[in-house]
Amino acid sequence: MRTDGHRHVLVVGASLAGLRTAQALRERGHTGALTLVGDEPHPPYDRPPLSKRVLTTPGHPPDVELPLPRGLEARWQLGQAAVRLDPAAKTVTLADGTRLSYDGLVIATGSAARAWPATEPSPPAGVLTLRSREDARELRAALAVSRRLVVVGAGFLGGEIAAAARERGLDTTLVEAATQPLRRAVGTIAGAYITALHREAGIDLRTGTTVEGFLNGADGRLTGVRLSDGTTVRADTAVLALGGTPSTSWLAGSGLAHDGGVHCDPYLRVLRTDGSVVPDVVAAGDVARVPQPLADGRRLALGHWTDAVEQAATAAATLLAGQHPSEPFAAVPSFWSDLHGARIRSVGLPAVADETRVVEHDLAGRRLEISYHRAGRLVGALTIGRTKRLASYRAALREGLVTEGTAGPSSPR
């Protein structure tokens, strides 16, 4: 796409990735028309606080809206989801039938909460999910009048919801199909540490357990959850924290490769099903499956806040560069979580490691430091209560990405 001031860039997705890409476009010199489309009626807002401060702050819930950059000069199309993309005609159709043309397109539609399987009976009233601002308000109101909560899924989101419920004094059961919380993401050592954090906080953590069904009273509301371990847990409210699914249904029939997220090349250019590049279309955020050097180039959709921010700059640069992009996405992935007063921070991709090295392990002192390696090469690190130590790991990982093709650093310590 030329940087001609008369050109129109359409950003589909008005959350963090979409907003930051629009901002980066302006900062990099795009002076043409700019339109942001969002399926929710709200201006962009920050999602991480939804499972933390929004659930625990007394009184009025905190404001989570993202500040709008000065000089954005964008047209907003909010409350209308995109339902169809025609790359040949360069048009996007919205749910109300509006057809928007574009010269450059940013796909930043994020992900949706994974629903209860359609093959199972529908859950009763009182079984919730958490993804949007409305979801958070509904859950916050439910926690205010509930005594017993069941959270299904002990990943990052489920763990944070369970911790928030315990902070509010609810009897909380956390159900996890795997043998440990976050085992696939951070390994068995960190998984065991997080298990201990939950149980010390008074959470009834059931690992290796799944939900077999829900019970409801005469009014149709939830009264209990039936588990695979043969028990039934009483509950006023339950939350399904089963992970996310990239929001790509609107791309059906477009010719884009979008299984498990929109497939991208290293410059965040979107690919067709045959692997060729779609002209003038980029993706960013939770919806984007991006090659990860730390995972031997496999395309992954990580769904982390930092990815949405860092991919925005690359997506904007690629879109403005036209056929000759020169800035591949090469940021070091990172994520964070807060559980029961423990500050969990990670860089790299611990999930792809074949070796874990423990530097410090102190449950009583709320301190943990682990490095992760693959074929002897550093691929990630995780700390609890040792955030400052991540800087050296991040630098080592970045150096390893810059010197691609070498063995990379084994450890910064």
Phi, psi and omega in degrees: 000130177289155179273017176310132183297346181268359182281150184248124174255129179250124178251114179262107186125107185252044174249207188301308184297317180296315180297314182292327177293318177300317178298316180295325177299315179295317182295333181266009169106004178288120181248002181278191181292148182218122181236134176246128179251132178223139181282342176267153183281356186266155165297166182303142177221165185269130184272325182308321180294345184298327180261006181234265187298323181298327182275340188243341183291125178294160177071218182289134180298148183292154177286132181242007181294140177278138178295136178275129182297145175290141178081012181294319176048055182250153171267135183250132174238086186257152179080014179225115180281147170287137182238347181202141175239131174241095184294330180293316179275350184056055178225150172237131179257135180264169184299331180272007179094351178298134178247123181250130176268159180212157167259327174225142184233134173247121176263113183218047186278000172067213181220165179242157177295134178293127185275165173298139184306134182293341179284348180260158175302143181298137178296153179283174175301141183103354174259116191241168167234169180225110174218315186259174177296322177296320177301316182295320178295320180294317179293318178303315179295322180294318180295331181292337183242000182265157174247331185227128182237140170243127176250126182257108183111118184252035173285198182301310182294311181299320179296320180292321178295316179298319179295320178296321179294320178294323177299329178273358175092012180280146167292121190233128174247130181244118187253127183225128182290327180283172182282346177211152171297136172061021184301316181293329184278321188230003176088176188284327183290310177294325177299318178293323179297314180293324174304313180296321178300313180298314185288325176297330180280358178092012178278135175276093184269121178249104178264161184060030188227143177233168178268129178260342178174171180240146176252148178220157180272188181298334180275002179084002181266156182301136173235342181188167180233127180266126187252162182289346178277006176092359181258162172237127182257124176292143182202141171271329183219145172227149178236128174271112178242068189262013181098183182241159174236127181305138183276087185235004184300330181290351180267001179302133180082002183275344185087357178280145173280116186218025175286125182069018184123163181285123181288133181232157169270181184298344179264006182071018171286137183282144185249148171282174180295337177272003178091356179280159183278135173276121183298137170064028178228127177232167178223156179204152175090200186303332185280345188269128170262112191242139176300132181245112180303326180291345178248033179059032176084002178296144178279126181229144169253105190275328177072025179263149180303316183294327178298317180300319181290314186285328178289334182302316181296318179294316180300317179295315181298318180295316182298319181283339182280344180072231187279355185230067178291150183229006183238084178293152178284121184219028180286152176279122180298152176205157175209166177214159174204155177235122181229118173053041178083359179264129181265106182265124181225142181214150173230157181079205182232079178305331185295338183265003184288151170246002178212139179237133180239124181268121178266320179211139180215106184218092183293316182298322181271003181055049178227134178209139174218123182226139170248148184240139186225152176226119184053039178083354183261137177297128177234354179181170176206152177221138175228153168233121181071013180224046187303321184297335182287347182288338184302317182292324177294316179300316180298318180294320178294318179296318177299319179296325178289323180293320181265051182301138181103346174264173180291337180080170182287146178272329179186146178275359185244000000 
